[in-house]
Amino acid sequence: MRFPRMRALFTSLLFLWSIGLLGQSGQMVFDLSAPEVETLPKSAQWMVSLHDANGTLIDQFPFAATSLKQRVTIGPKKVGIYTASYYLDLNGNNELDKGIFGQPTEPYAFSNGARSMFSRPDVANQRFTHDGRVIPVKLQYHFGG
């Protein structure tokens, strides 16, 4: 008769453990790189914009750029589905500079490497699961699908 109690105890413990996972959070870590940039100006900063799964802005995080390859950490953030956009603000003016036709003139990227020819890529192509793994991001000048 001990086994039914053990099974109930085990089931209860498993349930409590799974509830804890639903609210779990951790640091969100990005390995950013801008291979097309030759020299990094002193005023440069990495900008990471974190969005929810529907593309709604949660927060924007500036990081002083000390290298053309740099690890940045935000959080803690709940485990879940997000989207993100990134740019290397070369002149430190806190905005993504654009040319006469609206094309970015600073390196940029969207999560999952999503690209589009003339507009932001579809949010469905940008979604990623934050589960604690490091997310590599390569920021580039060019645009297009």
Legacy VTK file of the C-alpha trace (Angstrom):
# vtk DataFile Version 3.0
C-alpha trace
ASCII
DATASET POLYDATA
POINTS 145 float
0.000 0.000 0.000
3.013 2.328 0.098
3.225 2.660 -3.659
-0.034 4.605 -4.189
1.128 7.168 -1.630
4.558 7.355 -3.235
2.955 7.831 -6.640
0.730 10.610 -5.294
3.712 12.254 -3.606
5.804 11.972 -6.769
2.958 13.385 -8.905
2.526 16.307 -6.495
6.247 17.078 -6.501
6.368 16.910 -10.298
3.389 19.272 -10.529
4.974 21.784 -8.139
8.275 21.607 -10.036
6.531 22.226 -13.390
4.694 25.266 -11.982
8.059 26.688 -10.972
9.329 26.318 -14.548
6.463 28.385 -15.934
7.664 31.462 -14.111
11.349 30.710 -14.549
13.586 33.535 -15.657
17.213 33.996 -16.541
19.715 36.274 -18.184
19.274 36.866 -21.904
22.715 36.824 -23.535
23.540 38.043 -27.055
26.872 37.695 -28.868
26.837 40.733 -31.170
29.224 41.267 -34.079
29.561 43.803 -36.875
32.050 42.288 -39.343
31.554 45.003 -41.992
32.682 47.814 -39.656
36.401 48.560 -39.978
36.947 50.851 -36.978
34.774 51.417 -33.954
34.226 55.101 -33.054
34.569 55.979 -29.358
30.939 57.174 -29.208
29.531 53.925 -30.631
27.001 51.858 -28.729
25.132 48.622 -29.293
21.352 49.013 -29.128
19.206 45.982 -28.330
15.430 46.373 -28.528
13.505 43.544 -26.929
9.949 42.895 -28.116
7.275 40.402 -27.119
6.188 37.592 -29.458
3.821 40.001 -31.263
6.568 42.567 -31.891
5.479 45.079 -29.214
8.463 46.889 -27.691
9.257 45.831 -24.120
12.434 47.834 -23.594
15.546 49.141 -25.322
19.019 48.528 -23.923
22.098 50.571 -24.904
25.554 49.109 -24.274
28.825 50.998 -24.700
30.589 49.436 -27.678
34.055 48.323 -26.652
34.639 45.853 -29.467
33.266 44.807 -32.857
32.448 41.451 -31.228
30.826 41.847 -27.851
28.682 39.820 -25.457
25.816 41.748 -23.855
23.424 40.558 -21.164
19.938 41.725 -20.253
17.599 40.337 -17.713
16.556 38.472 -15.913
13.747 37.805 -18.369
11.077 35.121 -18.149
11.548 32.046 -20.290
9.322 32.502 -23.335
8.991 33.709 -26.904
10.398 37.096 -27.907
11.569 39.079 -30.910
14.452 41.537 -30.977
16.096 44.139 -33.158
19.642 45.387 -32.915
21.829 48.103 -34.348
25.305 49.468 -33.844
24.834 53.187 -33.204
28.138 54.352 -34.666
27.704 58.054 -33.842
26.035 57.574 -30.441
22.905 59.596 -31.264
20.511 56.898 -29.929
18.811 56.283 -33.252
19.286 54.123 -36.325
20.459 56.564 -38.983
18.911 56.203 -42.440
19.732 57.389 -45.939
17.623 59.483 -48.289
15.500 56.484 -49.316
15.054 55.214 -45.754
17.702 52.507 -45.888
19.744 52.086 -42.702
23.242 53.569 -42.816
24.374 51.755 -39.658
24.687 47.978 -39.186
21.468 46.373 -37.974
19.786 42.998 -37.551
16.561 41.326 -36.473
16.292 38.180 -34.383
16.751 34.895 -36.262
18.620 36.821 -38.970
15.234 37.784 -40.481
15.456 40.168 -43.452
13.036 41.868 -45.812
13.585 43.877 -48.966
11.767 47.154 -48.198
10.328 46.905 -44.671
10.727 45.197 -41.323
10.629 41.425 -41.680
7.465 39.613 -40.665
7.307 39.175 -36.880
6.725 35.421 -37.335
10.232 35.160 -38.842
11.766 37.017 -35.887
10.394 34.940 -32.996
12.857 33.076 -30.803
12.556 31.161 -27.561
14.503 32.528 -24.629
15.670 29.414 -22.840
19.025 30.500 -21.463
21.175 29.792 -24.517
23.514 32.466 -25.936
22.033 34.077 -29.063
24.536 34.962 -31.826
23.666 38.108 -33.839
25.550 39.434 -36.889
24.713 43.075 -37.686
25.158 44.118 -41.308
24.754 47.199 -43.479
23.012 45.615 -46.439
19.313 45.004 -46.598
17.194 42.706 -48.682
15.528 39.326 -48.510
LINES 1 146
145 0 1 2 3 4 5 6 7 8 9 10 11 12 13 14 15 16 17 18 19 20 21 22 23 24 25 26 27 28 29 30 31 32 33 34 35 36 37 38 39 40 41 42 43 44 45 46 47 48 49 50 51 52 53 54 55 56 57 58 59 60 61 62 63 64 65 66 67 68 69 70 71 72 73 74 75 76 77 78 79 80 81 82 83 84 85 86 87 88 89 90 91 92 93 94 95 96 97 98 99 100 101 102 103 104 105 106 107 108 109 110 111 112 113 114 115 116 117 118 119 120 121 122 123 124 125 126 127 128 129 130 131 132 133 134 135 136 137 138 139 140 141 142 143 144
